[in-house]
């Protein structure tokens, strides 16, 4: 595992001699634009492992992506190697279909303490709720970024991560999401505490999410890539391309359904992914 090989993977050519906020932000942005958020291994008959070496080999050497525990654990190793004071945290992802949070943690994120301040980094949420910059850990303050306005709300030691939604101009609304989701003003994303976690605490979750019949990740194949001005995402056979803040504080959304013969080319050209095994897209409407 070589930090220079990782930098080549994310096309990062900046300085990394000083562990400061500017360097961390630059590395983070390169990471999310080069490494997709994806769970395609589940739908290719592969197992997702939670040890650094296989994660490194998969993402850096095989140029694949990963889900939260892979992306953020790799970024944890990178920033720790560079001298940052970094901690693993556990979160519970909000389920809008049930208007609830799960009982157990099912998401890994990072906390970095730097120059008397704390920051949350999460390179593994993907889709349209992916932060583009490290966020200062302060409650009740809007933190505008290109994807939208993010904020934390703290109540009795529990931190809630939210995103304020922008309006969307959808070219083909017949393939869009449900009116309930479209009409949301603010989306709860996840909750977390500041209790430090060890990677061993995520092994059960990592196994459950890729095998349980009712797991969202088993019921849906997902791949998303942040771009210079938006995001691309492939859920099942549906390809969505979003350009943020296209005009008048409105995002431009284009959706289309792929044919089977387009799949391999789309993964290669839109997400820079080449898979070793046959990929079978899945989109169960339970989620």
C-alpha positions as CSV (number, residue, x, y, z in Angstrom):
1,X,0.0,0.0,0.0
2,X,1.6,3.2,-1.3
3,X,0.3,6.7,-0.7
4,X,1.8,7.8,-4.0
5,X,-0.1,5.1,-5.9
6,X,-3.3,6.3,-4.2
7,X,-2.6,9.9,-5.3
8,X,-2.1,8.6,-8.9
9,X,-5.4,6.8,-8.6
10,X,-7.2,10.1,-7.7
11,X,-5.0,12.3,-10.0
12,X,-3.8,14.3,-7.1
13,X,-0.6,16.2,-7.7
14,X,-0.8,18.8,-4.9
15,X,1.4,19.1,-1.8
16,X,0.9,16.8,1.1
17,X,3.7,17.8,3.4
18,X,1.6,19.7,5.8
19,X,-1.6,18.2,7.3
20,X,-3.8,21.3,7.0
21,X,-7.4,22.0,6.0
22,X,-6.6,23.1,2.4
23,X,-4.7,19.9,1.7
24,X,-7.4,17.7,3.3
25,X,-10.1,19.4,1.3
26,X,-8.2,19.0,-2.0
27,X,-7.5,15.3,-1.4
28,X,-11.1,14.8,-0.4
29,X,-12.5,16.4,-3.6
30,X,-10.1,14.5,-5.8
31,X,-11.2,11.3,-4.1
32,X,-15.0,11.7,-4.6
33,X,-14.5,12.7,-8.3
34,X,-12.2,9.8,-9.1
35,X,-13.7,6.9,-7.0
36,X,-17.3,5.9,-7.5
37,X,-19.7,5.1,-4.7
38,X,-20.9,1.7,-5.7
39,X,-22.2,-1.7,-4.5
40,X,-21.8,-3.5,-7.8
41,X,-19.7,-6.3,-6.1
42,X,-22.9,-7.6,-4.6
43,X,-24.5,-7.9,-8.0
44,X,-21.4,-9.5,-9.6
45,X,-21.2,-12.4,-7.2
46,X,-18.2,-10.8,-5.3
47,X,-17.8,-10.4,-1.5
48,X,-17.1,-6.9,-0.1
49,X,-14.2,-7.2,2.4
50,X,-13.5,-4.9,5.3
51,X,-9.7,-5.1,5.5
52,X,-7.4,-2.3,4.2
53,X,-5.3,-4.4,1.9
54,X,-8.2,-5.9,-0.2
55,X,-9.9,-2.4,-0.1
56,X,-6.7,-0.8,-1.4
57,X,-6.3,-3.5,-4.1
58,X,-9.9,-3.1,-5.2
59,X,-10.1,0.7,-5.3
60,X,-6.6,1.8,-6.1
61,X,-5.1,-1.1,-8.2
62,X,-8.3,-2.4,-9.9
63,X,-9.7,1.1,-10.2
64,X,-13.1,0.1,-8.7
65,X,-15.3,2.1,-6.3
66,X,-16.8,1.1,-3.1
67,X,-19.5,1.8,-0.5
68,X,-19.1,3.8,2.7
69,X,-17.0,1.3,4.7
70,X,-14.6,0.9,1.8
71,X,-14.3,4.5,0.7
72,X,-14.1,6.0,4.1
73,X,-11.8,3.3,5.6
74,X,-9.4,3.9,2.7
75,X,-9.6,7.7,3.2
76,X,-9.0,7.1,7.0
77,X,-5.7,5.3,6.1
78,X,-4.7,8.0,3.7
79,X,-5.2,10.9,6.2
80,X,-3.7,9.0,9.1
81,X,-0.7,8.3,7.0
82,X,-0.4,12.0,6.3
83,X,-0.5,12.9,10.0
84,X,-4.1,13.9,10.6
85,X,-5.8,13.4,13.9
86,X,-8.6,11.2,12.6
87,X,-11.4,9.1,14.2
88,X,-13.9,6.6,12.8
89,X,-17.5,7.3,13.7
90,X,-20.7,5.3,13.2
91,X,-24.0,6.6,11.8
92,X,-27.6,5.4,11.2
93,X,-28.9,6.3,7.8
94,X,-32.4,7.7,7.6
95,X,-34.9,5.6,5.6
96,X,-37.5,8.0,4.0
97,X,-39.8,5.2,3.0
98,X,-40.2,4.3,6.7
99,X,-39.6,7.8,8.1
100,X,-37.2,6.2,10.6
101,X,-33.6,5.5,11.5
102,X,-32.4,1.9,12.0
103,X,-31.6,0.5,15.5
104,X,-27.9,-0.2,14.7
105,X,-25.2,1.8,13.0
106,X,-25.0,1.1,9.2
107,X,-22.7,3.8,8.0
108,X,-19.1,4.7,8.6
109,X,-17.8,8.3,8.5
110,X,-14.8,10.3,9.7
111,X,-14.0,13.0,12.2
112,X,-10.8,15.0,11.9
113,X,-9.6,17.4,14.6
114,X,-7.5,20.2,13.2
115,X,-6.3,23.5,14.6
116,X,-8.8,23.5,17.4
117,X,-11.8,22.6,15.2
118,X,-13.5,19.3,14.3
119,X,-14.6,18.4,10.8
120,X,-16.7,15.6,9.4
121,X,-15.6,13.9,6.2
122,X,-17.8,11.4,4.4
123,X,-16.5,10.2,1.0
124,X,-18.9,7.2,1.0
125,X,-22.5,8.4,0.9
126,X,-22.7,9.0,-2.8
127,X,-25.7,10.0,-4.9
128,X,-27.0,13.6,-4.5
129,X,-26.3,13.6,-0.7
130,X,-22.6,13.4,-1.1
131,X,-20.8,16.4,0.6
132,X,-18.1,17.9,-1.6
133,X,-16.0,19.5,1.2
134,X,-15.1,18.7,4.8
135,X,-17.8,20.1,7.1
136,X,-17.1,21.8,10.3
137,X,-18.8,20.1,13.2
138,X,-21.1,22.9,14.4
139,X,-24.8,22.7,15.1
140,X,-27.5,24.8,13.4
141,X,-25.3,26.6,10.9
142,X,-25.9,26.3,7.1
143,X,-22.8,25.2,5.2
144,X,-23.5,25.9,1.5
145,X,-21.6,23.7,-1.1
146,X,-22.1,23.2,-4.8
147,X,-24.5,20.2,-4.3
148,X,-26.7,22.3,-1.9
149,X,-26.9,23.5,1.6
150,X,-25.8,21.0,4.3
151,X,-26.0,21.4,8.0
152,X,-25.7,19.6,11.3
153,X,-28.3,19.7,14.1
154,X,-27.2,18.5,17.6
155,X,-29.7,17.4,20.2
156,X,-28.6,15.7,23.5
157,X,-25.4,14.4,22.1
158,X,-27.0,13.1,18.8
159,X,-25.9,14.8,15.6
160,X,-28.3,15.0,12.6
161,X,-26.9,15.5,9.1
162,X,-29.3,17.3,6.7
163,X,-29.4,18.6,3.2
164,X,-31.7,21.4,2.0
165,X,-33.0,20.4,-1.4
166,X,-33.0,22.7,-4.4
167,X,-35.7,22.7,-7.0
168,X,-35.1,20.4,-10.0
169,X,-35.8,20.8,-13.7
170,X,-36.4,17.2,-14.8
171,X,-36.3,16.7,-18.6
172,X,-38.4,13.6,-18.5
173,X,-40.5,13.6,-15.3
174,X,-42.3,10.3,-16.1
175,X,-39.1,8.5,-15.0
176,X,-38.5,10.7,-11.9
177,X,-38.9,9.9,-8.2
178,X,-42.1,10.0,-6.2
179,X,-43.9,13.3,-5.6
180,X,-43.2,12.9,-1.8
181,X,-39.5,12.9,-2.4
182,X,-39.6,15.6,-5.0
183,X,-41.6,17.9,-2.7
184,X,-39.2,17.6,0.2
185,X,-37.6,20.9,1.3
186,X,-35.0,19.3,3.6
187,X,-33.9,15.7,3.7
188,X,-32.6,14.1,6.8
189,X,-29.5,12.0,5.8
190,X,-28.3,10.3,8.9
191,X,-27.7,10.7,12.6
192,X,-24.5,9.9,14.5
193,X,-22.7,10.4,17.8
194,X,-19.1,11.3,18.5
195,X,-18.3,8.0,20.1
196,X,-15.0,6.8,18.6
197,X,-15.5,3.5,16.7
198,X,-13.1,0.6,15.7
199,X,-13.4,-1.0,12.3
200,X,-14.2,-4.3,14.0
201,X,-17.6,-2.8,15.0
202,X,-18.6,-2.6,11.4
203,X,-17.9,-6.2,10.4
204,X,-21.3,-7.4,11.3
205,X,-22.9,-4.5,9.4
206,X,-20.7,-5.1,6.4
207,X,-21.7,-8.7,6.2
208,X,-25.4,-8.1,6.9
209,X,-25.9,-5.3,4.3
210,X,-24.5,-7.4,1.4
211,X,-26.5,-10.6,2.3
212,X,-29.8,-9.8,4.0
213,X,-32.8,-10.3,1.7
214,X,-34.3,-7.0,2.9
215,X,-31.1,-5.0,2.6
216,X,-31.3,-1.9,0.3
217,X,-28.0,-2.9,-1.2
218,X,-29.2,-6.3,-2.1
219,X,-32.5,-4.9,-3.5
220,X,-30.8,-2.2,-5.6
221,X,-27.6,-2.0,-7.6
222,X,-26.1,1.5,-7.2
223,X,-23.2,3.4,-8.7
224,X,-22.6,7.2,-8.5
225,X,-19.8,9.5,-9.5
226,X,-19.4,13.1,-8.6
227,X,-18.4,15.3,-11.6
228,X,-17.0,18.9,-11.9
229,X,-20.5,20.4,-11.8
230,X,-22.9,17.6,-10.7
231,X,-23.3,13.9,-10.4
232,X,-24.0,10.8,-12.5
233,X,-25.8,7.8,-10.9
234,X,-26.9,4.4,-12.1
235,X,-29.6,2.7,-10.1
236,X,-30.7,-0.6,-11.7
237,X,-31.1,0.3,-15.3
238,X,-31.8,4.0,-14.7
239,X,-29.1,6.5,-15.5
240,X,-29.5,9.9,-13.9
241,X,-27.3,12.9,-14.7
242,X,-27.6,16.0,-12.6
243,X,-26.0,19.4,-13.2
244,X,-26.1,21.4,-10.0
245,X,-27.5,24.9,-9.8
246,X,-28.1,24.9,-13.5
247,X,-30.0,28.2,-13.4
248,X,-31.9,30.3,-10.8
249,X,-30.9,27.9,-8.0
250,X,-32.3,24.9,-9.9
251,X,-30.7,21.6,-10.7
252,X,-30.9,20.2,-14.2
253,X,-31.9,16.5,-14.2
254,X,-31.8,14.1,-17.1
255,X,-33.0,10.5,-16.7
256,X,-33.1,7.6,-19.1
257,X,-33.4,3.8,-19.0
258,X,-30.5,1.9,-20.4
259,X,-30.7,-1.1,-22.7
260,X,-28.6,-4.2,-21.8
261,X,-26.1,-3.5,-24.6
262,X,-25.4,0.0,-23.3
263,X,-24.5,-1.2,-19.8
264,X,-20.8,-2.1,-20.1
265,X,-20.1,1.0,-22.2
266,X,-21.9,3.3,-19.8
267,X,-20.0,2.0,-16.8
268,X,-16.7,2.5,-18.7
269,X,-17.4,5.9,-20.1
270,X,-19.5,7.5,-17.4
271,X,-18.0,5.9,-14.3
272,X,-14.5,4.7,-15.4
273,X,-15.4,1.2,-14.3
274,X,-14.6,-2.1,-15.9
275,X,-15.9,-5.2,-14.0
276,X,-14.3,-8.6,-13.9
277,X,-17.6,-10.5,-13.6
278,X,-21.0,-10.2,-15.2
279,X,-23.1,-7.5,-13.6
280,X,-26.8,-7.9,-13.2
281,X,-28.6,-4.6,-12.5
282,X,-31.3,-4.7,-9.8
283,X,-33.9,-2.1,-8.7
284,X,-36.5,-3.6,-6.4
285,X,-39.2,-0.9,-5.8
286,X,-39.5,-1.8,-2.1
287,X,-37.0,1.1,-1.7
